[in-house]
Amino acid sequence: MTCTGTLVNIHRAVPRRVARLEIESCAMRSLRLLLPAAALLAATVALVSVTHGQARTPVTLIVTGGTVITQDAARRVIPDGAVAIDHDLIVAVDTSEAIGAKYDGAEVIDARDQVIMPGLINTHGHAAMVLYRGLGSDLALMDWLNKYIFPAEQKTVSPDFVRIGTRLAALEMIESGTTTFTDMYYFEGDVAEATRESGLRAVLGESVIKFPVADAATPEEGLARAEAFIQQWKGDPLVTPAVAPHAPYTLEPATLKAVRALANKYDVPMLIHLAETQD
């Protein structure tokens, strides 16, 4: 049907036998006629989707098309694989075709020519010390500590130093595929804030040591800071708080026992330097 200009319809109301003129534009008439058809089409599409059972499960993210290195019992490697993720939960790992058929991702990352693998875990580190990179390299441990690191820390460590250094370290870890790290240092609350900001996971220990350092003048003060840190961060989804006695050679036996008791009290990890070198 074609329509131009203005359409005039004359309707006769039989009981009253009075002619009524209704004037409507062509566009309005076309819209009135098309609305029922559009509704029917929408209902038909919905019916087909339900009938054929093709509805896919919505997820927040799909990473697809890469080589998936799994950690399942068979240690499968899937050349054209995909991972479906819903918020913070991996819900499925399979071929790209299988994942695409079952899941509808709000965001889809094309990982062709790349590797999709579990995140790496750094089990020991001092994130903020990335700012000391290259300082006193290739030295015996005690020379490195006593002649370079401990003096440098006395002069430079502060909350800003720790926060900035941790942010840089977090960037480098993310770029290299590390998703969880362990850290023991000073002002560990600032490390925790920077960690949460980055989205990484971490086990973070407030250090306890026998001589004055930037955030504690005595081991007792260090223990008190460690307890406050644990109380503040225990239960956080990304940060696991810990207590970190520096080493057997930098703490008295009584302090080591007190640290162990603190870890037991709150059921948190204890981090310490052991068997560092043959020297």
The 8 nearest C-alpha neighbors of each residue, nearest first, counted from 0:
[[1, 2, 29, 3, 32, 25, 28, 33],
 [2, 0, 3, 25, 29, 4, 26, 6],
 [1, 3, 25, 0, 4, 6, 5, 29],
 [4, 2, 5, 25, 1, 6, 24, 26],
 [3, 5, 6, 25, 2, 24, 26, 7],
 [4, 6, 24, 25, 3, 7, 23, 22],
 [7, 5, 23, 24, 22, 25, 8, 4],
 [6, 8, 22, 21, 5, 9, 23, 20],
 [9, 7, 21, 20, 10, 22, 6, 23],
 [8, 10, 20, 19, 21, 7, 11, 18],
 [11, 9, 19, 18, 8, 12, 20, 21],
 [10, 12, 18, 13, 17, 19, 16, 9],
 [11, 13, 16, 15, 14, 17, 10, 18],
 [12, 14, 16, 15, 11, 17, 18, 10],
 [15, 13, 16, 12, 17, 11, 18, 10],
 [14, 16, 17, 13, 12, 11, 18, 19],
 [17, 15, 13, 12, 14, 11, 18, 19],
 [16, 18, 15, 12, 11, 19, 13, 14],
 [17, 19, 11, 10, 16, 20, 12, 9],
 [20, 18, 10, 9, 11, 17, 21, 12],
 [19, 21, 9, 8, 22, 10, 18, 7],
 [22, 20, 8, 7, 9, 23, 19, 10],
 [21, 23, 7, 6, 20, 8, 24, 5],
 [24, 22, 6, 21, 27, 25, 5, 28],
 [23, 25, 27, 5, 26, 6, 28, 22],
 [24, 26, 28, 27, 2, 5, 29, 6],
 [27, 25, 29, 24, 28, 30, 23, 2],
 [28, 26, 30, 24, 29, 25, 31, 23],
 [27, 29, 31, 25, 30, 26, 32, 24],
 [28, 30, 26, 32, 31, 27, 33, 25],
 [31, 29, 33, 27, 32, 28, 34, 26],
 [32, 30, 28, 29, 33, 34, 27, 35],
 [31, 33, 29, 30, 34, 28, 35, 36],
 [32, 34, 30, 36, 31, 35, 29, 37],
 [35, 33, 37, 36, 31, 32, 30, 38],
 [36, 34, 38, 37, 33, 39, 32, 31],
 [35, 37, 39, 33, 34, 38, 40, 32],
 [38, 36, 40, 34, 39, 35, 41, 33],
 [37, 39, 35, 41, 40, 36, 42, 34],
 [38, 40, 36, 42, 37, 41, 43, 35],
 [39, 41, 43, 37, 38, 42, 36, 44],
 [42, 40, 44, 38, 43, 39, 37, 45],
 [41, 43, 39, 45, 40, 44, 46, 38],
 [42, 44, 46, 40, 41, 45, 39, 47],
 [45, 43, 47, 41, 46, 42, 48, 40],
 [46, 44, 48, 42, 43, 47, 41, 49],
 [45, 47, 43, 49, 44, 48, 50, 42],
 [46, 48, 50, 44, 45, 49, 51, 43],
 [49, 47, 45, 46, 51, 50, 53, 52],
 [48, 50, 52, 46, 47, 51, 45, 53],
 [51, 49, 47, 48, 52, 46, 53, 45],
 [50, 52, 48, 53, 49, 47, 54, 46],
 [53, 51, 49, 50, 54, 48, 47, 55],
 [52, 54, 51, 48, 55, 49, 50, 100],
 [53, 55, 52, 48, 56, 49, 101, 51],
 [56, 54, 102, 101, 103, 57, 53, 100],
 [55, 57, 102, 103, 101, 58, 54, 104],
 [56, 58, 103, 102, 104, 55, 59, 105],
 [59, 57, 85, 104, 60, 103, 84, 105],
 [58, 60, 85, 105, 104, 86, 106, 84],
 [61, 59, 106, 104, 84, 58, 107, 105],
 [60, 62, 83, 107, 104, 82, 84, 63],
 [63, 61, 108, 82, 81, 107, 109, 110],
 [64, 62, 81, 109, 110, 95, 65, 80],
 [63, 65, 111, 79, 110, 80, 95, 109],
 [64, 66, 111, 110, 113, 114, 79, 80],
 [65, 67, 78, 114, 79, 77, 80, 115],
 [66, 68, 115, 77, 80, 76, 116, 65],
 [69, 67, 76, 116, 115, 66, 75, 77],
 [70, 68, 75, 74, 71, 67, 76, 116],
 [69, 71, 74, 72, 68, 75, 117, 73],
 [70, 72, 74, 73, 69, 75, 68, 76],
 [71, 73, 74, 70, 75, 69, 76, 68],
 [72, 74, 75, 71, 70, 69, 76, 68],
 [75, 73, 71, 70, 72, 69, 76, 68],
 [76, 74, 73, 69, 77, 68, 71, 70],
 [75, 77, 68, 67, 69, 78, 74, 66],
 [76, 78, 67, 80, 66, 79, 75, 68],
 [79, 77, 66, 80, 76, 67, 65, 94],
 [80, 78, 64, 65, 66, 77, 94, 95],
 [79, 81, 94, 95, 77, 67, 64, 65],
 [80, 82, 63, 95, 62, 94, 93, 92],
 [81, 83, 92, 62, 61, 91, 84, 63],
 [84, 82, 61, 91, 90, 89, 60, 92],
 [85, 83, 89, 60, 90, 88, 61, 58],
 [84, 86, 58, 59, 88, 87, 60, 89],
 [85, 87, 88, 59, 84, 58, 60, 89],
 [88, 86, 85, 89, 84, 59, 90, 60],
 [89, 87, 85, 84, 86, 90, 83, 91],
 [88, 90, 84, 91, 83, 85, 87, 82],
 [91, 89, 84, 83, 88, 85, 92, 82],
 [92, 90, 83, 82, 89, 93, 84, 98],
 [91, 93, 82, 81, 83, 94, 90, 98],
 [94, 92, 81, 80, 98, 97, 95, 91],
 [95, 93, 80, 97, 96, 81, 79, 98],
 [94, 96, 80, 81, 98, 97, 63, 79],
 [95, 97, 99, 94, 98, 100, 80, 93],
 [96, 98, 100, 94, 99, 95, 93, 101],
 [97, 99, 95, 101, 100, 96, 102, 93],
 [100, 98, 96, 97, 102, 101, 95, 103],
 [99, 101, 97, 98, 102, 96, 55, 103],
 [102, 100, 55, 98, 99, 56, 97, 103],
 [103, 101, 56, 55, 99, 98, 57, 100],
 [102, 104, 57, 55, 56, 58, 105, 99],
 [105, 103, 58, 60, 106, 61, 59, 107],
 [104, 106, 59, 60, 58, 103, 107, 57],
 [107, 105, 60, 104, 59, 61, 108, 58],
 [106, 108, 61, 60, 104, 62, 109, 105],
 [109, 107, 62, 110, 63, 61, 106, 60],
 [108, 110, 63, 111, 64, 62, 107, 65],
 [111, 109, 65, 64, 113, 63, 108, 112],
 [110, 112, 65, 64, 113, 109, 63, 66],
 [113, 111, 65, 110, 114, 66, 64, 109],
 [114, 112, 65, 110, 111, 66, 115, 64],
 [115, 113, 66, 65, 67, 116, 112, 68],
 [116, 114, 67, 66, 65, 68, 113, 117],
 [115, 117, 68, 67, 114, 118, 69, 66],
 [118, 116, 119, 115, 69, 68, 70, 176],
 [117, 119, 178, 177, 176, 116, 120, 179],
 [118, 120, 177, 176, 178, 117, 121, 179],
 [121, 119, 179, 180, 177, 122, 178, 118],
 [120, 122, 180, 123, 181, 179, 119, 177],
 [121, 123, 181, 180, 120, 124, 182, 179],
 [124, 122, 181, 121, 182, 180, 125, 183],
 [123, 125, 182, 126, 181, 183, 122, 121],
 [124, 126, 182, 128, 183, 127, 184, 123],
 [125, 127, 165, 128, 168, 124, 129, 182],
 [126, 128, 164, 165, 161, 129, 125, 130],
 [129, 127, 130, 131, 126, 125, 164, 132],
 [128, 130, 132, 127, 131, 126, 164, 168],
 [129, 131, 128, 132, 164, 127, 160, 167],
 [132, 130, 128, 129, 134, 133, 148, 127],
 [131, 133, 129, 130, 134, 128, 136, 135],
 [132, 134, 136, 135, 131, 130, 129, 137],
 [133, 135, 131, 132, 136, 147, 148, 143],
 [136, 134, 143, 133, 147, 138, 137, 148],
 [135, 137, 133, 138, 134, 143, 132, 139],
 [138, 136, 135, 139, 143, 140, 133, 134],
 [139, 137, 143, 136, 140, 142, 135, 141],
 [138, 140, 142, 141, 143, 137, 278, 276],
 [141, 139, 143, 142, 144, 138, 276, 278],
 [140, 142, 144, 143, 139, 145, 146, 138],
 [143, 141, 145, 139, 146, 144, 140, 138],
 [142, 144, 140, 141, 147, 138, 146, 145],
 [145, 143, 148, 141, 142, 149, 147, 146],
 [144, 146, 142, 149, 141, 143, 147, 148],
 [147, 145, 142, 143, 144, 148, 150, 149],
 [146, 148, 143, 144, 150, 145, 149, 151],
 [149, 147, 144, 151, 150, 152, 143, 145],
 [148, 150, 152, 151, 145, 144, 147, 153],
 [151, 149, 153, 152, 148, 147, 154, 146],
 [152, 150, 148, 154, 153, 149, 147, 155],
 [151, 153, 149, 156, 155, 154, 150, 148],
 [154, 152, 150, 151, 155, 149, 156, 213],
 [155, 153, 151, 152, 156, 150, 213, 149],
 [154, 156, 152, 153, 151, 157, 160, 213],
 [157, 155, 152, 160, 213, 154, 153, 161],
 [156, 158, 160, 159, 161, 155, 213, 186],
 [157, 159, 161, 160, 186, 162, 189, 156],
 [160, 158, 162, 157, 161, 163, 156, 189],
 [161, 159, 157, 163, 158, 162, 156, 164],
 [162, 160, 127, 158, 164, 159, 163, 165],
 [161, 163, 159, 165, 189, 164, 160, 190],
 [164, 162, 166, 160, 165, 161, 159, 167],
 [163, 165, 127, 161, 167, 166, 162, 130],
 [166, 164, 127, 168, 126, 162, 167, 163],
 [165, 167, 169, 163, 164, 168, 193, 162],
 [166, 168, 170, 164, 165, 169, 163, 171],
 [167, 169, 165, 171, 170, 166, 126, 172],
 [170, 168, 166, 172, 167, 171, 165, 173],
 [169, 171, 167, 173, 168, 172, 174, 166],
 [170, 172, 174, 168, 169, 173, 175, 167],
 [173, 171, 177, 169, 175, 174, 170, 168],
 [172, 174, 176, 170, 175, 177, 171, 169],
 [175, 173, 171, 172, 176, 170, 177, 169],
 [174, 176, 172, 173, 177, 171, 119, 170],
 [177, 175, 173, 174, 118, 119, 172, 178],
 [178, 176, 119, 172, 118, 173, 120, 175],
 [177, 179, 118, 199, 119, 200, 120, 176],
 [180, 178, 200, 120, 201, 177, 199, 121],
 [181, 179, 121, 201, 120, 122, 202, 182],
 [180, 182, 202, 123, 122, 201, 203, 124],
 [183, 181, 203, 124, 125, 123, 204, 202],
 [184, 182, 204, 125, 206, 203, 205, 243],
 [183, 185, 206, 205, 125, 187, 182, 204],
 [184, 186, 187, 206, 205, 214, 213, 183],
 [187, 185, 188, 189, 158, 214, 184, 190],
 [186, 188, 190, 185, 189, 205, 184, 191],
 [187, 189, 191, 190, 186, 192, 228, 205],
 [188, 190, 192, 187, 191, 162, 186, 193],
 [191, 189, 187, 193, 188, 192, 162, 194],
 [192, 190, 194, 188, 189, 193, 195, 187],
 [191, 193, 189, 195, 194, 190, 196, 188],
 [194, 192, 196, 190, 191, 195, 166, 162],
 [193, 195, 191, 197, 196, 192, 199, 190],
 [196, 194, 198, 192, 197, 193, 191, 199],
 [195, 197, 193, 194, 198, 192, 199, 191],
 [198, 196, 194, 195, 199, 193, 169, 166],
 [197, 199, 195, 196, 194, 200, 237, 178],
 [200, 198, 178, 197, 194, 179, 195, 201],
 [201, 199, 179, 237, 238, 178, 180, 198],
 [202, 200, 180, 238, 179, 181, 203, 239],
 [201, 203, 239, 181, 240, 238, 182, 180],
 [204, 202, 182, 240, 241, 181, 183, 201],
 [203, 205, 241, 242, 183, 243, 240, 206],
 [204, 206, 225, 242, 187, 243, 184, 183],
 [207, 205, 243, 184, 244, 183, 185, 204],
 [206, 208, 244, 221, 218, 245, 243, 222],
 [209, 207, 218, 245, 250, 210, 249, 244],
 [208, 210, 250, 218, 249, 217, 211, 207],
 [211, 209, 208, 217, 212, 216, 218, 249],
 [212, 210, 216, 217, 215, 209, 213, 208],
 [213, 211, 215, 214, 216, 210, 153, 208],
 [212, 214, 215, 156, 153, 157, 211, 185],
 [213, 215, 212, 185, 186, 216, 221, 157],
 [216, 214, 221, 220, 212, 217, 213, 211],
 [215, 217, 211, 212, 220, 210, 214, 218],
 [218, 216, 220, 219, 215, 211, 210, 221],
 [219, 217, 221, 209, 220, 208, 207, 222],
 [220, 218, 222, 221, 217, 223, 254, 207],
 [219, 221, 223, 217, 222, 218, 215, 224],
 [220, 222, 218, 207, 224, 215, 219, 223],
 [223, 221, 225, 219, 220, 224, 218, 226],
 [222, 224, 220, 226, 225, 221, 219, 227],
 [225, 223, 221, 227, 222, 226, 228, 220],
 [224, 226, 222, 228, 205, 223, 227, 242],
 [225, 227, 229, 223, 228, 224, 230, 222],
 [228, 226, 230, 224, 229, 225, 231, 223],
 [227, 229, 225, 231, 226, 230, 224, 232],
 [228, 230, 226, 240, 232, 227, 231, 233],
 [231, 229, 227, 228, 232, 233, 226, 265],
 [230, 232, 228, 229, 233, 227, 226, 240],
 [233, 231, 229, 235, 230, 240, 234, 228],
 [234, 232, 229, 235, 230, 240, 231, 239],
 [233, 235, 232, 236, 239, 238, 240, 237],
 [234, 236, 238, 237, 232, 233, 239, 240],
 [237, 235, 238, 234, 239, 200, 233, 195],
 [238, 236, 200, 235, 201, 195, 239, 199],
 [237, 239, 201, 235, 200, 202, 236, 240],
 [240, 238, 202, 201, 203, 233, 241, 235],
 [241, 239, 203, 229, 202, 233, 232, 204],
 [242, 240, 204, 268, 267, 203, 269, 243],
 [241, 243, 204, 269, 205, 225, 270, 262],
 [242, 244, 206, 270, 204, 205, 269, 271],
 [245, 243, 207, 271, 206, 246, 208, 270],
 [244, 246, 271, 208, 207, 243, 206, 272],
 [245, 247, 272, 249, 248, 271, 244, 250],
 [246, 248, 250, 249, 245, 251, 252, 255],
 [247, 249, 246, 250, 251, 245, 209, 272],
 [248, 250, 246, 247, 209, 208, 245, 251],
 [251, 249, 209, 247, 248, 208, 254, 246],
 [250, 252, 254, 253, 255, 249, 247, 209],
 [253, 251, 255, 254, 256, 250, 247, 257],
 [254, 252, 256, 255, 251, 257, 250, 258],
 [255, 253, 257, 256, 251, 252, 258, 250],
 [254, 256, 252, 258, 257, 253, 259, 251],
 [255, 257, 259, 253, 254, 258, 260, 252],
 [258, 256, 254, 260, 259, 255, 261, 253],
 [259, 257, 261, 255, 260, 256, 254, 262],
 [258, 260, 256, 262, 257, 261, 263, 255],
 [259, 261, 257, 263, 258, 262, 264, 256],
 [262, 260, 264, 258, 263, 259, 257, 265],
 [261, 263, 267, 259, 260, 264, 265, 266],
 [262, 264, 266, 260, 261, 265, 259, 267],
 [265, 263, 261, 262, 266, 260, 267, 259],
 [264, 266, 263, 267, 262, 261, 229, 230],
 [267, 265, 263, 262, 264, 268, 261, 241],
 [266, 268, 262, 241, 265, 240, 269, 263],
 [269, 267, 241, 262, 270, 242, 266, 240],
 [268, 270, 242, 243, 241, 262, 271, 267],
 [271, 269, 243, 242, 268, 244, 204, 241],
 [272, 270, 244, 245, 246, 243, 273, 269],
 [273, 271, 246, 245, 275, 274, 270, 247],
 [272, 274, 275, 271, 246, 247, 276, 245],
 [275, 273, 276, 272, 277, 246, 278, 271],
 [276, 274, 273, 272, 277, 140, 278, 246],
 [275, 277, 278, 274, 140, 139, 273, 141],
 [276, 278, 275, 274, 140, 139, 273, 141],
 [277, 276, 139, 140, 141, 275, 274, 142]]
